[in-house]
Amino acid sequence: MPEEVASKLENSISVENLELEQYDREGAEEDSVDFNHSFTLLFRDKEGNDVEETELNGQMTVLDTEDGLRISRYHDNKKLIKMLYP
């Protein structure tokens, strides 16, 4: 979804201040790790000027599969949906 918002705004994006904190979730799958996460998305226009900065907070589960690691559960505070569909 970050790419869709950047495209709609005709901006580029970068991720800054990424923080992951592992926690134990009741009923978690074997071979999975649960995280609380927060990061800042910085949107820049074509000239490289900062246009918008937004912090996202949420949770995710990373699962170790035969094909490698994958995110099996992701939830955030829905700020990007509000930016895409104001």
C-alpha positions in Angstrom: 0.0 0.0 0.0 2.8 2.5 0.6 3.7 2.3 -3.2 0.1 3.1 -4.1 0.0 6.1 -1.9 3.3 7.4 -3.2 2.1 6.9 -6.8 -1.2 8.7 -6.1 0.7 11.6 -4.6 3.4 11.4 -7.4 6.0 11.0 -4.7 8.8 8.6 -3.8 9.0 7.0 -0.3 11.6 5.9 2.1 11.4 4.1 5.4 13.1 5.6 8.5 13.3 4.8 12.2 12.2 1.2 11.8 11.7 -0.5 15.2 10.7 -4.1 15.9 10.0 -5.5 19.3 9.4 -9.2 19.6 6.5 -10.3 21.9 4.8 -13.6 22.7 1.3 -14.1 21.3 -1.0 -16.7 22.8 -1.8 -19.4 20.2 1.1 -18.4 18.0 2.0 -20.8 15.2 5.2 -22.9 15.6 8.1 -21.5 13.6 6.7 -18.0 13.9 7.8 -14.8 15.6 5.5 -11.9 16.5 6.5 -8.3 16.5 5.2 -4.9 17.4 6.5 -2.5 14.8 6.8 1.2 14.2 8.4 3.1 11.3 8.3 6.4 9.6 7.4 6.8 5.9 8.8 9.9 4.3 7.2 11.0 1.1 9.3 13.2 -1.3 8.3 15.0 -4.5 10.2 14.8 -7.8 12.6 17.5 -6.7 13.5 15.7 -3.5 11.5 18.0 -1.1 9.8 16.4 1.9 6.1 16.4 1.3 4.7 14.2 4.1 5.9 12.2 7.0 3.7 9.7 8.7 4.5 7.1 11.5 2.9 3.7 11.2 2.5 1.4 14.2 1.2 -2.1 14.3 1.9 -5.8 14.6 3.2 -8.5 12.3 3.9 -12.2 12.4 6.9 -13.6 10.5 6.7 -17.3 9.6 9.6 -19.6 8.7 8.4 -21.6 5.7 10.1 -24.1 3.3 10.5 -21.1 0.9 12.0 -18.8 3.5 10.6 -16.2 5.8 7.3 -14.5 5.0 4.9 -12.2 6.8 1.8 -14.2 7.6 -0.1 -11.5 9.6 0.2 -7.7 9.4 -1.9 -5.0 11.0 -1.2 -1.3 11.3 -3.1 1.9 12.2 -4.7 2.4 8.8 -3.1 5.8 8.1 -2.2 4.8 4.6 -5.8 3.8 3.7 -6.9 7.3 4.9 -4.2 8.9 2.7 -5.2 6.8 -0.3 -8.9 7.3 0.2 -9.4 10.6 2.0 
